[in-house]
Amino acid sequence: MAEPKFGPAGNSESFAAAGFKKSEDAPAWLAQMGLTAFEYQCGRGVRCGEETALKIGAAAKRHGIQMSIHAPYFINLSSEESERMEKNVGYVLETARLAVPLGATRMVVHCGGQGKLTRDRAMRNSHENVKNILRALDEAHLTGCAVCLETMGKKSVLGTAEEVCELVAADDRLLPCIDFGHLNCRTGGHMNTREEVKALFDLMENTIGHERTAKLHAHFSHIEYNDKGEVRHLTFADTVYGPDFTPVAEETAVRGYAPTFICESAGTQAEDALAMKQCFMDKLEIPNA
């Protein structure tokens, strides 16, 4: 039976503090901590060379670390401007090419802002842009990395759970990237109980089916928010904003899901990922948690 994977988005501050300077050293470091996943960050652009990527990928394979990759933040799936649509495809293709030597099997993509468009029109544009991206990946023979559309934290941006599920439902090659912290932000703190997590998982199963829901990609961190949504990422040391991982761990364990959980804490992402793993393992020991 498949088990959830846990790991950080990028390198924690403690990685550099331990004397490491190269991401190719990260897989061994994470494995000795007891972690099993690593998300390579290309949010500001794809800047990693193939030689470095091959070294990271080889180390990940050697140490049993599942690799994923985050595409540039510049992508805006709701745009209807031809130049922007072309750039969206270009950013995804660049990321997909890097995913090959990294051995990454999942690529996280942001949805994009609504701007002056109606919500319905922005969603129609997003469906079209996703089709264009998948077509381009097919034509480039870059189909080994699932595209994971992420729920977003700002209310002005597409990316509610319902919107992401609708987009993902359109093609079996897509997966959701459920960012629990983002959903907690845009709902004003309503992704923090067992009932709320259960409702989310039910929505996903009813929209995209059990199989894809059970292997969802997930981001998790405590995030400060205001009336407009996300403000900034925090660490698990913060006890004001949340969300709490315990309800997620409980519902995941009961349903037998095997997600990949990537922690995006601000500087303590490896340590907080390990805390998430321990929380989940504790729930496995409690029948019908």
C-alpha positions as CSV (number, residue, x, y, z in Angstrom):
1,M,0.0,0.0,0.0
2,A,1.3,3.4,-1.0
3,E,2.2,5.8,1.8
4,P,2.2,9.6,1.9
5,K,5.5,11.4,1.1
6,F,6.7,14.3,3.1
7,G,9.4,16.9,2.3
8,P,10.2,20.6,1.9
9,A,9.8,23.2,-0.9
10,G,13.4,24.2,-1.5
11,N,16.1,24.2,1.2
12,S,15.6,25.1,4.9
13,E,17.9,27.6,6.6
14,S,19.3,24.7,8.6
15,F,20.6,23.1,5.4
16,A,22.9,26.1,4.8
17,A,23.7,26.3,8.5
18,A,24.9,22.7,8.4
19,G,27.5,23.8,5.8
20,F,25.7,22.7,2.6
21,K,25.8,24.9,-0.4
22,K,24.5,22.7,-3.3
23,S,21.0,21.3,-3.8
24,E,22.6,18.1,-5.0
25,D,23.4,17.5,-1.3
26,A,19.7,17.9,-0.3
27,P,18.4,14.4,-1.0
28,A,20.9,12.7,1.3
29,W,20.3,15.3,4.0
30,L,16.6,14.9,3.8
31,A,16.8,11.1,3.8
32,Q,18.8,11.1,7.0
33,M,16.1,13.3,8.6
34,G,13.5,10.7,7.6
35,L,11.9,12.7,4.8
36,T,10.9,11.3,1.4
37,A,10.1,14.2,-0.9
38,F,11.7,17.4,-2.3
39,E,10.2,20.1,-4.4
40,Y,12.7,22.0,-6.6
41,Q,11.8,25.7,-6.8
42,C,11.7,27.6,-10.2
43,G,9.3,30.3,-9.0
44,R,11.5,33.1,-10.2
45,G,12.4,31.4,-13.4
46,V,14.1,28.1,-14.6
47,R,17.7,28.7,-13.8
48,C,19.1,25.3,-13.1
49,G,21.5,23.8,-15.6
50,E,21.1,20.2,-16.9
51,E,24.4,19.0,-15.3
52,T,23.2,20.2,-11.8
53,A,19.8,18.8,-12.4
54,L,21.2,15.4,-13.3
55,K,23.2,15.4,-10.0
56,I,20.2,16.3,-8.0
57,G,18.1,13.7,-9.7
58,A,20.7,11.0,-9.3
59,A,21.0,11.8,-5.6
60,A,17.2,11.8,-5.1
61,K,16.9,8.4,-6.8
62,R,19.8,7.0,-4.7
63,H,18.2,8.2,-1.4
64,G,14.6,7.4,-2.1
65,I,13.4,11.1,-2.4
66,Q,10.4,11.8,-4.7
67,M,11.1,14.9,-6.7
68,S,8.6,17.5,-7.8
69,I,9.1,20.9,-9.4
70,H,7.4,24.3,-9.0
71,A,6.9,26.2,-12.3
72,P,7.5,30.0,-12.5
73,Y,5.1,32.3,-10.7
74,F,4.8,34.4,-13.9
75,I,2.2,31.9,-15.4
76,N,-1.3,33.4,-15.6
77,L,-3.8,30.8,-16.9
78,S,-6.7,33.2,-17.0
79,S,-5.0,35.5,-19.5
80,E,-6.5,35.8,-23.0
81,E,-3.7,37.9,-24.4
82,S,-1.9,35.9,-27.1
83,E,1.6,36.9,-26.0
84,R,0.9,35.9,-22.4
85,M,-0.7,32.6,-23.5
86,E,2.5,31.8,-25.5
87,K,4.6,32.7,-22.5
88,N,2.5,30.4,-20.3
89,V,3.3,27.5,-22.6
90,G,7.0,28.5,-22.7
91,Y,7.4,28.6,-18.9
92,V,5.7,25.2,-18.6
93,L,7.9,23.6,-21.3
94,E,11.1,25.0,-19.7
95,T,10.0,23.5,-16.4
96,A,9.1,20.2,-18.0
97,R,12.5,20.0,-19.7
98,L,14.2,20.5,-16.3
99,A,11.9,17.9,-14.7
100,V,13.4,15.2,-16.9
101,P,17.0,15.2,-15.4
102,L,15.6,16.0,-12.0
103,G,13.4,12.9,-12.1
104,A,10.5,15.0,-11.1
105,T,7.1,13.4,-11.7
106,R,4.9,16.4,-10.7
107,M,4.9,20.0,-11.8
108,V,3.1,22.6,-9.7
109,V,1.5,25.5,-11.7
110,H,-0.3,28.6,-10.3
111,C,-3.7,29.5,-11.8
112,G,-3.4,33.3,-12.2
113,G,-5.2,36.5,-11.4
114,Q,-8.7,37.4,-12.4
115,G,-7.9,41.0,-13.2
116,K,-10.8,42.9,-14.7
117,L,-12.4,39.7,-16.1
118,T,-15.5,38.1,-14.8
119,R,-14.9,35.0,-12.8
120,D,-16.6,32.9,-15.5
121,R,-14.6,34.4,-18.3
122,A,-11.3,33.9,-16.4
123,M,-12.2,30.2,-15.9
124,R,-13.0,29.8,-19.6
125,N,-9.6,31.3,-20.4
126,S,-8.0,29.0,-17.9
127,H,-9.6,25.9,-19.5
128,E,-8.3,27.0,-22.9
129,N,-4.8,27.7,-21.6
130,V,-4.6,24.4,-19.8
131,K,-5.5,22.7,-23.1
132,N,-2.8,24.6,-24.9
133,I,-0.2,23.6,-22.3
134,L,-1.1,19.9,-22.4
135,R,-1.0,20.0,-26.2
136,A,2.4,21.6,-26.2
137,L,3.7,19.0,-23.7
138,D,2.4,16.2,-26.0
139,E,4.0,17.7,-29.0
140,A,7.3,18.1,-27.2
141,H,7.1,14.5,-25.9
142,L,7.3,15.9,-22.3
143,T,4.6,13.8,-20.8
144,G,6.4,12.2,-17.8
145,C,5.5,15.0,-15.3
146,A,1.9,15.5,-14.2
147,V,0.7,19.1,-14.2
148,C,-0.7,20.0,-10.7
149,L,-2.9,23.1,-10.6
150,E,-2.6,24.8,-7.2
151,T,-5.3,26.4,-5.0
152,M,-4.3,30.0,-4.2
153,G,-4.3,32.2,-1.2
154,K,-5.5,35.6,-2.5
155,K,-9.2,36.1,-3.1
156,S,-8.4,38.1,-6.3
157,V,-6.7,35.1,-7.9
158,L,-8.4,32.0,-9.4
159,G,-7.8,29.0,-7.3
160,T,-10.6,28.0,-4.9
161,A,-10.9,24.3,-4.3
162,E,-14.0,24.2,-6.5
163,E,-12.2,26.0,-9.4
164,V,-9.1,23.8,-9.2
165,C,-11.2,20.7,-9.2
166,E,-13.2,21.9,-12.2
167,L,-10.0,22.5,-14.2
168,V,-8.4,19.2,-13.1
169,A,-11.6,17.3,-14.0
170,A,-11.2,18.3,-17.6
171,D,-8.3,15.9,-18.3
172,D,-7.1,12.8,-16.5
173,R,-3.5,13.9,-16.9
174,L,-4.0,16.8,-14.4
175,L,-3.7,16.6,-10.6
176,P,-4.8,19.1,-7.9
177,C,-2.2,20.7,-5.8
178,I,-4.2,21.5,-2.6
179,D,-2.5,24.2,-0.6
180,F,-4.2,23.9,2.8
181,G,-2.7,27.2,4.0
182,H,-3.9,29.0,0.9
183,L,-7.4,27.7,1.4
184,N,-7.3,28.7,5.0
185,C,-6.4,32.2,4.0
186,R,-9.0,32.7,1.3
187,T,-11.8,31.3,3.5
188,G,-10.9,33.4,6.5
189,G,-9.6,30.5,8.6
190,H,-12.1,27.8,7.5
191,M,-9.7,25.0,6.7
192,N,-8.8,24.2,10.2
193,T,-11.2,21.4,11.4
194,R,-11.8,17.7,10.6
195,E,-15.2,18.6,9.2
196,E,-13.7,21.2,6.8
197,V,-11.0,18.8,5.6
198,K,-13.6,16.0,5.1
199,A,-15.8,18.4,3.1
200,L,-12.8,19.3,0.9
201,F,-11.9,15.6,0.3
202,D,-15.6,14.8,-0.5
203,L,-15.7,17.7,-3.0
204,M,-12.6,16.3,-4.7
205,E,-13.8,12.7,-4.8
206,N,-17.1,13.9,-6.3
207,T,-15.4,16.0,-8.9
208,I,-12.2,14.2,-10.0
209,G,-12.8,10.7,-8.5
210,H,-11.2,8.6,-5.8
211,E,-7.9,7.7,-7.6
212,R,-6.7,11.2,-8.3
213,T,-7.9,12.5,-4.9
214,A,-6.0,9.8,-3.1
215,K,-2.7,10.7,-4.7
216,L,-3.2,14.5,-4.6
217,H,-0.2,16.8,-4.4
218,A,-0.4,19.1,-1.4
219,H,1.3,22.1,0.0
220,F,1.1,23.0,3.7
221,S,2.3,25.9,5.9
222,H,1.0,28.4,8.4
223,I,0.2,31.6,6.6
224,E,-0.8,35.0,7.9
225,Y,-3.9,36.4,6.2
226,N,-6.2,39.5,6.1
227,D,-9.6,40.3,4.5
228,K,-8.0,40.0,1.0
229,G,-6.4,36.6,1.7
230,E,-2.8,35.5,2.0
231,V,-0.2,37.9,3.4
232,R,3.0,35.9,4.2
233,H,4.2,32.4,5.0
234,L,5.1,31.6,8.6
235,T,6.6,28.7,10.5
236,F,4.9,26.1,12.7
237,A,6.2,28.1,15.7
238,D,3.4,30.6,14.9
239,T,0.2,29.6,16.7
240,V,-2.0,32.5,15.6
241,Y,-2.9,31.8,12.0
242,G,-2.6,28.1,11.3
243,P,-4.0,25.9,9.8
244,D,-3.5,22.9,12.0
245,F,-2.2,19.8,10.3
246,T,-3.8,17.4,12.7
247,P,-7.3,17.3,11.0
248,V,-5.5,16.8,7.6
249,A,-3.4,13.9,9.0
250,E,-6.5,12.3,10.7
251,E,-8.7,12.4,7.6
252,T,-5.8,11.3,5.3
253,A,-5.1,8.3,7.5
254,V,-8.7,7.2,7.8
255,R,-9.2,7.4,4.1
256,G,-6.0,5.6,3.3
257,Y,-4.8,8.4,1.0
258,A,-1.2,8.6,-0.1
259,P,-0.6,12.3,-1.0
260,T,2.7,14.0,-1.4
261,F,2.9,16.7,1.3
262,I,5.3,19.5,0.6
263,C,5.9,22.0,3.4
264,E,6.4,25.7,2.5
265,S,7.2,27.1,5.9
266,A,9.4,30.2,5.9
267,G,12.8,28.8,6.5
268,T,11.9,25.8,8.6
269,Q,10.3,23.8,5.8
270,A,12.3,20.6,6.4
271,E,11.8,20.6,10.1
272,D,8.1,21.3,9.8
273,A,7.7,18.6,7.1
274,L,9.2,16.2,9.6
275,A,6.6,17.4,12.3
276,M,3.9,16.7,9.7
277,K,5.2,13.2,9.1
278,Q,5.3,12.5,12.8
279,C,1.7,13.8,13.2
280,F,0.5,11.5,10.4
281,M,2.3,8.5,11.9
282,D,0.7,9.2,15.3
283,K,-2.7,9.2,13.6
284,L,-2.0,5.8,12.0
285,E,-1.7,4.3,15.5
286,I,-5.2,5.4,16.5
287,P,-8.0,3.2,15.1
288,N,-10.8,5.3,13.4
289,A,-9.0,8.5,14.3
